[in-house]
Amino acid sequence: MAEIDAAPFAFPFQRDQIALVVIDMQRDFVEPGGFGASLGNDVSLLGAIVPTVRRLLDGFRVAGLPIFHTRECHLPDLSDCPDAKRMRGAPSLRIGDDGPMGRILIAGEPGADIIPELAPQSGEIVIDKPGKGAFYATDLGRMLEERGVKQLVFAGVTTEVCVQTTMREANDRGYDCLLATDATESYFPAFKAAAIAMITAQGGIVGWAAPTDAILEALNG
Ligand code: C5J
């Protein structure tokens, strides 16, 4: 069986069962004026991974393997956004408020779009999710099952919030989960490092981690 050179040990790569999940590479997280910035974060850190995420995406495209993109966003009437999420803290703009890229984290607004460099191509699936995890209140699980997917490669933002939450959801559902370490980022570099350490500790208690080059080598090498 093919393997990807990964931590804490080689990932057993099954070409007919693997898919890529790119989490929340949206303008609201990556560009100034969106949700990430409204929480006081320096969004410039996240922009640095865009070329690497693009290489990973292109590798899966060339290999003809399934690709899922997620977007954290809510219905315009906010019926899927609990007050516990919307009212927490003191952001400069709350979910649903008008910002420079339209209403913050609302489906259909420019800010909720995936950044143009990583725009989904025809045949790729886009999952809108109201939570941090991509399985909660979405059809992701059913769509993966329909396609016979059992292994997931993860990229996107932020490592310790939506990426890690989704990896944990996937791990509990029986998927082999591999995080592309240079195709994910956090507003807090220490949190990214901690998330990778937590995922791979204890014999890969949540999953594996590997750089994009190692993943692409197994995919197309
Ligand atoms: C956050 C995400 N950080 N996509 N969302 O609120 O990680």
Boltz pocket constraint, residues with backbone or C-beta under 6 A from the ligand:
constraints:
  - pocket:
      binder: B
      contacts: [[A, 23], [A, 24], [A, 29], [A, 72], [A, 132], [A, 157], [A, 158], [A, 159], [A, 161], [A, 162], [A, 163]]
      max_distance: 6.0
